[in-house]
Amino acid sequence: MGDARTYADVVAVRSIDTEDFMTADWSHLPYDLLARISTRIINEVKGVNRVVYDISTSRRPPSSGNKLTA
């Protein structure tokens, strides 16, 4: 990306832990894993310049929390 300001898309990564598939909590992933995920997405997905890790707690079924856009 360099030093110039860029305008591109943001990707939100979400990993959850669940026991009953009705509620879920965010997973505590190691920082080095999050760094590798972020670096790969930014370097390999055209049009993405930022990756965020979603730590929202869901009290809905995990399938209702998916955020996929084309």
Secondary structure, 3 states (H helix, E strand, C coil): CCCCCCCCEEEEECCEECCCCCCEEECCCCHHHHHHHHHHHHHHCCCEEEEEECCCCECCCHHHHCCCCC
